[in-house]
Amino acid sequence: MKNFLFYFGISAIIILSFCFYSSDFYPLLGSDDAVTVLMIRNFQLPHDLYFWGQDRYGSLIPMLGQLFYHGFGLSPLTSESVTHYLLLIAGYFAFAGLLKTKFSRLILAVVWFFPPLRLIDLLRLNLGQEYSLLAISIFLIHKLYEREFDKYKLKQHLLLLSITILFILATWVSDLAAVSVFLILLLQVYFGFWRTDRHVDRIFRWRPGIYYAMAGLLIGSVFILYAKQQADKSPLYNNLNDFSTILASVRFFGNSMEELLFFKAAEPFTSVYLCMVILLSISLFYLRGRIHFERNQSKWFLFFVFDFVLIFCVIMASKWSYMNGVPRRYFAGNYIAFWMALLIASECLSESGIKKALRVLMLIAVVTAGAGSLYNLKYIWPKTLKPRAAYAREFESLGHIGIIGNYWNSYINSVTDPEQIVATPDDRSSVRNHEMAFEVMKRDTLYVIRDGWMETFPDSLNQFGTPLYKNGNEFRLGDCYVCRYKK
């Protein structure tokens, strides 16, 4: 009965998360999300190996989504939703495999599928995909070395091959994964060789793993360099900050934390959650003498702690991060690393009344964060749980059309039926795919959305070298101000 309740609870958390945060239902679905959906419909290799318009964020979801789009006939929007959540579910169960108790796995499910609002992009953008791939690879490493074996058999080689491919995919999805992969390999060598009997037999046992690591480094580097050559370049992306700019990034982050701690941000539940997390961290640090790790637990605890620190330092040192105001979405990986380290440490804490109290505090904290995200969406911004795709679907009533708007009101409005509706940002916005812009201009019927672009609709405008003339009065559709134009 307990097992049934546990798996029922996990299933309920996953289903509810899908119904709130997948692309089909998410109320804050934006044009960045829409690009991923549209890539499923227009996926072309090798150009689409990376997110349209840049040489980062590997297109894993558009590639895997072809199975559901072409194989099962699902819409691009639903194909993205299903593909994305299947990967997240696999990542959750892989990380849960490192935990011993059902309670910790239940806490992780809430952490993973109902994060605080500031980290909701874990479920939306590439860092959730990256850590899902890393989770699966860590789970396979755990399986590979959980017991002694005399020689490598087919099963071990298949596991090593799978781990190597997953490492390459994770680094393709996010350049940051290179830091995590290096750390995993370093700790694996340290715990597998230097902290054991350094006998020649041990070296022989590890030799195949070293060969796979070297082959993975070579093949992965060639693949990623090739993919970046096919993509549009982002020259500022890989630049590092100087010391003064790093301090400015730290101040950005510090100000954000100060707003939350003193309840100045419009996220009251997140502020309460942060206070409880700080209390949990201080308590476990104070009780560190009562924490007794087993060998594997010690290895993965250290990985998550070092991963948290190193990734945070990389974010602070990144010029791209500074230019974007050190956005909260970059810290989704830190969020997962922190909670995995916290859960592993709490499991290894000696049984006592304090441990039970900390468990209760953990449960309250994660439920507060998850409920707070839904509260903010419903009552603060956008003040509705209505899926953004439902607004976009209203444009289908206009027939076979092209749409021009600013970036945030363009791609998103073609997401429900990209065959019928083709959209592009205006020619001074961030045009992710110029072929789609040409396709828009070929449509006989064109509509312009002025939200975030113009105060009023002009009598004429020029887009992509084509004069357009106002043809009717503005009207409200899909939560936007819209007007028909003719060429």
C-alpha positions in Angstrom: 0.0 0.0 0.0 2.8 2.4 0.8 4.5 1.7 -2.5 1.2 2.4 -4.3 0.7 5.7 -2.5 4.3 6.7 -3.2 4.1 6.1 -6.9 0.6 7.6 -7.1 2.1 10.7 -5.4 5.0 10.9 -7.9 2.6 10.3 -10.8 0.3 13.1 -9.6 3.2 15.5 -9.3 4.4 14.8 -12.8 0.9 15.0 -14.4 0.0 18.2 -12.6 3.4 19.8 -13.6 2.7 18.9 -17.2 -0.8 20.4 -17.0 0.7 23.7 -15.7 4.2 24.1 -17.2 4.4 22.1 -20.5 4.2 24.1 -23.7 0.6 23.1 -24.3 -0.5 24.7 -21.0 2.1 27.2 -19.8 0.6 30.7 -19.4 3.9 32.4 -19.9 4.9 30.6 -23.1 7.0 33.0 -25.1 8.7 33.3 -28.5 11.8 31.5 -27.2 9.7 28.5 -26.4 7.9 28.9 -29.7 11.1 28.8 -31.7 11.7 25.3 -30.3 8.2 24.3 -31.4 8.7 25.7 -34.8 12.0 24.0 -35.2 10.2 20.7 -34.8 8.1 21.5 -37.9 11.1 22.9 -39.9 13.9 20.8 -38.6 16.8 20.7 -41.1 20.3 19.3 -40.6 23.0 20.5 -40.2 21.8 24.1 -39.9 19.4 23.4 -37.1 21.8 21.7 -34.8 21.6 24.8 -32.6 18.8 27.0 -31.6 17.9 29.3 -34.5 20.0 32.5 -34.7 22.8 31.4 -32.4 25.7 29.0 -31.9 24.6 27.6 -28.5 21.8 25.5 -27.0 21.8 22.3 -28.9 18.5 21.4 -30.5 17.9 18.1 -28.7 14.1 18.6 -28.2 13.4 19.5 -31.8 15.5 16.5 -33.0 13.8 14.0 -30.6 10.4 15.6 -31.2 10.5 14.4 -34.8 9.4 11.0 -33.5 6.2 12.3 -32.2 5.6 14.9 -35.0 6.3 12.6 -38.0 6.0 9.2 -36.3 2.8 9.7 -34.3 1.3 12.7 -36.2 1.1 15.0 -33.1 1.2 18.7 -33.6 4.6 20.5 -33.2 3.3 22.0 -29.9 2.3 18.7 -28.4 5.4 17.0 -29.7 7.5 19.5 -27.9 5.5 19.2 -24.7 5.7 15.4 -24.7 9.4 15.1 -25.7 10.5 17.7 -23.2 8.6 16.2 -20.3 9.8 12.6 -21.1 13.4 13.8 -20.9 12.7 15.6 -17.6 11.0 12.5 -16.2 14.0 10.4 -17.1 16.3 12.9 -15.5 14.2 12.9 -12.3 14.1 9.1 -11.9 17.9 9.0 -12.6 18.7 11.4 -9.8 16.1 9.7 -7.6 18.1 6.5 -8.0 20.9 8.2 -6.0 18.6 8.7 -3.0 17.7 5.9 -0.5 14.4 6.9 1.0 11.0 7.4 -0.5 10.7 10.7 1.4 13.8 12.1 -0.3 12.6 11.0 -3.7 9.2 12.7 -3.1 10.9 15.9 -2.0 13.0 15.7 -5.2 9.9 15.3 -7.3 8.4 18.6 -6.0 11.8 20.3 -6.3 12.2 19.1 -9.9 8.6 19.5 -11.2 7.4 22.4 -9.1 10.4 24.8 -8.7 10.1 28.3 -7.3 9.0 30.9 -9.8 12.5 32.3 -10.2 13.7 29.0 -11.4 10.7 27.8 -13.4 12.9 27.8 -16.5 14.3 24.5 -15.3 11.2 23.1 -16.9 11.3 25.3 -20.0 14.8 25.9 -21.2 18.1 24.0 -21.9 19.5 23.7 -18.4 16.7 21.3 -17.4 17.6 19.2 -20.4 21.3 19.4 -19.6 20.9 18.2 -16.0 18.5 15.4 -17.2 21.2 14.1 -19.5 23.8 14.4 -16.7 21.5 12.6 -14.3 21.1 9.7 -16.6 24.8 9.5 -17.2 25.5 9.6 -13.4 22.9 6.8 -12.9 24.7 4.7 -15.5 28.1 5.4 -13.9 26.6 4.3 -10.6 25.4 1.1 -12.2 28.7 0.5 -14.0 30.8 0.6 -10.9 28.4 -0.4 -8.1 30.1 -3.9 -8.0 33.4 -5.4 -8.8 34.0 -7.2 -12.1 37.0 -9.0 -13.4 36.8 -8.0 -17.1 34.8 -5.9 -19.3 31.9 -7.6 -20.9 29.4 -6.4 -23.5 27.1 -4.9 -20.9 30.0 -2.7 -19.5 31.0 -1.5 -23.0 27.4 -0.6 -23.7 27.2 1.4 -20.5 30.4 3.2 -21.2 29.3 4.0 -24.8 26.0 5.3 -23.5 27.7 7.4 -20.9 30.0 8.9 -23.5 27.2 9.7 -25.8 25.2 11.3 -23.0 28.2 13.5 -22.0 28.5 14.7 -25.6 24.8 15.4 -25.8 24.8 17.3 -22.5 27.7 19.5 -23.7 25.9 20.1 -27.0 22.7 21.1 -25.2 24.7 23.5 -23.0 28.3 24.6 -23.0 28.2 24.7 -19.2 27.9 21.0 -19.1 31.6 20.7 -20.0 32.4 21.9 -16.4 30.1 19.2 -14.9 31.4 16.5 -17.1 35.0 17.3 -16.3 34.1 17.3 -12.6 32.4 13.9 -12.8 35.4 12.3 -14.6 37.8 13.9 -12.1 35.9 12.6 -9.1 35.4 9.2 -10.7 39.2 8.8 -11.1 39.8 10.1 -7.6 37.3 7.7 -5.9 37.9 4.8 -8.3 41.7 4.8 -8.2 43.5 7.1 -5.9 41.3 6.3 -2.9 41.7 2.5 -3.5 44.5 0.1 -3.8 46.6 1.4 -6.7 47.5 -2.0 -7.9 48.2 -2.7 -11.6 45.0 -4.7 -11.7 43.0 -1.6 -10.8 44.7 0.3 -13.6 43.8 -2.5 -16.0 40.2 -2.3 -14.8 40.0 1.4 -15.5 41.7 1.3 -18.9 38.6 0.9 -21.0 36.9 3.8 -19.3 40.0 6.0 -20.0 39.8 5.0 -23.7 36.1 5.9 -23.9 36.8 9.2 -22.2 39.6 10.1 -24.7 37.4 9.0 -27.7 34.5 11.0 -26.3 36.6 14.1 -25.9 37.9 13.8 -29.5 34.5 12.9 -31.2 32.6 15.4 -29.0 34.9 18.2 -29.8 34.7 17.6 -33.5 30.9 17.3 -33.4 30.4 20.5 -31.4 32.9 22.5 -33.5 31.2 21.3 -36.7 27.8 22.2 -35.2 29.0 25.7 -34.3 30.4 26.2 -37.8 26.9 25.5 -39.3 25.1 27.9 -36.9 24.9 31.7 -36.7 27.7 33.1 -34.6 27.5 34.9 -31.3 30.9 36.4 -30.8 30.3 37.9 -27.4 28.9 34.7 -25.9 32.3 33.2 -24.9 34.0 36.3 -23.6 34.9 36.6 -19.9 34.4 39.6 -17.7 37.3 41.6 -16.2 37.4 41.8 -12.4 35.3 44.9 -12.1 32.6 43.4 -14.2 32.6 40.2 -12.2 32.0 42.3 -9.1 29.2 44.0 -10.9 27.6 40.6 -11.7 28.0 39.7 -8.0 26.2 42.9 -7.1 23.4 42.1 -9.5 23.0 38.7 -7.9 23.3 40.2 -4.3 20.6 42.8 -5.0 18.3 40.1 -6.3 18.8 38.0 -3.1 18.4 41.1 -0.9 15.0 41.8 -2.5 13.8 38.3 -1.8 15.2 38.2 1.8 13.6 41.5 2.7 10.3 40.7 0.9 10.8 43.6 -1.6 10.2 41.4 -4.6 6.7 40.6 -5.7 7.2 36.9 -4.8 6.2 36.5 -1.2 6.2 32.7 -1.3 9.7 32.6 -2.8 10.9 34.9 0.0 9.5 32.5 2.6 11.0 29.6 0.7 14.5 31.2 0.6 14.4 31.9 4.4 13.6 28.2 5.0 16.3 27.0 2.7 18.9 29.2 4.5 17.8 27.8 7.8 18.1 24.2 6.4 21.6 24.9 5.1 22.8 26.4 8.4 21.3 23.5 10.4 23.0 20.8 8.3 26.3 22.7 8.5 26.0 22.9 12.2 25.2 19.2 12.4 27.9 18.1 9.9 29.6 16.0 12.6 26.6 13.7 12.7 26.6 13.2 8.9 28.2 9.9 7.9 28.5 9.2 4.2 29.0 5.9 2.5 31.6 5.8 -0.3 29.2 6.4 -3.2 27.2 9.0 -1.3 30.4 10.9 -0.5 31.4 11.0 -4.2 28.1 12.3 -5.4 27.7 14.8 -2.5 31.1 16.3 -3.4 30.1 16.4 -7.1 26.9 18.4 -6.4 28.7 20.8 -4.0 31.6 21.4 -6.4 29.2 21.7 -9.3 27.2 24.3 -7.5 30.3 26.4 -6.7 32.0 26.1 -10.1 28.9 26.7 -12.2 28.1 29.8 -10.0 31.7 31.1 -10.6 31.4 30.6 -14.4 28.1 32.5 -14.4 29.6 35.4 -12.5 32.6 35.4 -14.9 30.6 35.2 -18.1 30.2 38.5 -20.1 27.1 37.2 -21.7 25.5 36.7 -18.2 26.5 40.3 -17.3 25.1 41.7 -20.5 21.7 40.0 -19.7 21.6 41.3 -16.2 22.6 37.9 -14.6 19.2 36.4 -15.3 17.7 33.9 -12.9 17.3 31.2 -15.5 21.1 30.7 -15.5 20.9 29.4 -11.9 18.6 26.4 -12.6 21.6 24.1 -12.5 22.7 25.5 -9.1 19.2 24.9 -7.8 19.3 21.2 -8.7 22.9 20.7 -7.5 22.0 22.4 -4.1 19.0 20.2 -3.5 20.7 17.0 -4.5 23.6 17.8 -2.1 21.1 18.7 0.6 19.0 15.5 0.2 22.1 13.3 0.2 23.5 15.0 3.3 20.1 14.8 5.1 19.8 11.0 4.4 23.2 10.5 6.0 22.4 12.4 9.1 22.1 10.3 12.2 18.5 9.5 13.2 17.2 12.0 15.8 14.3 14.4 16.6 16.3 17.1 14.8 16.4 15.0 11.6 12.6 14.6 11.7 12.2 18.4 12.2 14.5 19.1 9.2 12.4 16.7 7.1 9.2 18.6 8.0 11.0 21.9 7.2 12.1 20.5 3.8 8.6 19.5 2.9 7.1 22.8 3.9 9.8 24.7 1.9 9.3 22.8 -1.4 5.5 22.9 -1.1 5.7 26.6 -0.4 7.9 27.2 -3.5 5.7 25.1 -5.8 2.4 26.7 -4.5 4.0 30.1 -4.7 4.8 29.8 -8.4 1.1 29.0 -9.2 0.0 31.8 -6.9 2.2 34.3 -8.7 1.0 33.2 -12.1 -2.7 33.4 -11.0 -2.7 36.6 -9.0 0.5 38.7 -9.7 1.6 38.1 -13.4 0.1 37.3 -15.9 -2.9 37.0 -13.5 -4.2 33.9 -15.3 -3.5 30.2 -15.6 -5.0 30.2 -19.1 -2.5 28.7 -21.5 -0.7 31.2 -23.7 -1.3 28.8 -26.6 -5.1 29.3 -26.2 -4.6 33.0 -27.0 -2.5 32.1 -30.0 -5.1 29.7 -31.2 -7.5 32.6 -31.8 -5.5 33.6 -34.8 -6.5 30.4 -36.6 -9.9 32.1 -37.3 -8.2 34.5 -39.7 -7.3 31.7 -42.1 -4.0 31.2 -44.1 -2.1 34.3 -42.9 1.3 35.8 -42.2 2.0 37.8 -39.0 4.6 40.5 -38.3 5.2 41.8 -34.8 8.0 42.5 -32.3 10.0 39.4 -31.3 7.8 38.6 -28.3 4.5 38.8 -30.3 5.5 37.0 -33.4 6.6 33.4 -33.3 4.4 32.7 -30.3 1.2 33.4 -32.4 2.0 30.7 -35.0 2.8 28.0 -32.4 -0.6 26.2 -32.5 -0.7 25.7 -36.3 2.5 26.7 -38.1 1.2 25.4 -41.4 -1.7 27.8 -41.5 0.0 30.7 -39.7 3.5 31.9 -40.4 5.0 34.6 -38.2 8.2 36.7 -38.1 9.6 39.5 -35.9 9.8 42.9 -37.7 13.0 43.5 -39.6 14.5 45.5 -36.8 13.9 42.8 -34.1 15.7 39.5 -33.6 14.8 37.5 -36.6 15.7 34.0 -35.8 15.0 32.5 -39.2 15.1 34.6 -42.3 13.5 31.9 -44.5 10.4 32.2 -42.3 10.4 36.0 -42.9 10.4 35.5 -46.6 7.6 32.9 -46.2 5.5 35.5 -44.3 6.0 38.1 -47.1 4.7 35.6 -49.7 1.4 35.2 -47.9 -1.6 37.0 -49.6 -3.1 38.0 -46.2 -0.8 39.8 -43.7 -1.6 41.0 -40.2 0.6 43.3 -38.0 0.7 43.3 -34.2 1.7 46.6 -32.7 2.1 45.5 -29.0 5.6 46.3 -27.8 6.5 47.8 -31.2 4.3 50.8 -32.1 1.8 53.1 -30.3 -0.6 53.2 -33.3 -0.8 51.5 -36.7 0.7 53.7 -39.4 -1.0 54.0 -42.8 2.1 52.4 -44.4 5.3 50.7 -43.4 8.1 48.9 -45.0 9.1 45.4 -44.0 11.9 43.3 -45.5 12.0 45.6 -48.5 8.2 45.4 -49.1 5.9 48.3 -48.8 2.8 47.5 -46.7 -0.5 49.5 -46.5 -3.1 49.6 -43.8 -6.2 47.7 -44.9 -8.9 48.1 -42.3 -9.3 49.0 -38.6 -7.4 47.6 -35.7 -9.1 45.0 -33.5 -8.3 42.9 -30.5 -7.4 39.2 -31.0 -5.2 36.8 -29.0 -4.6 39.4 -26.3 -3.0 41.6 -28.9 -3.8 44.7 -31.0 -4.0 43.6 -34.6 -4.6 45.2 -38.0 -4.7 43.9 -41.6 -2.1 45.2 -44.1 -1.8 44.6 -47.8 1.2 44.5 -50.1 
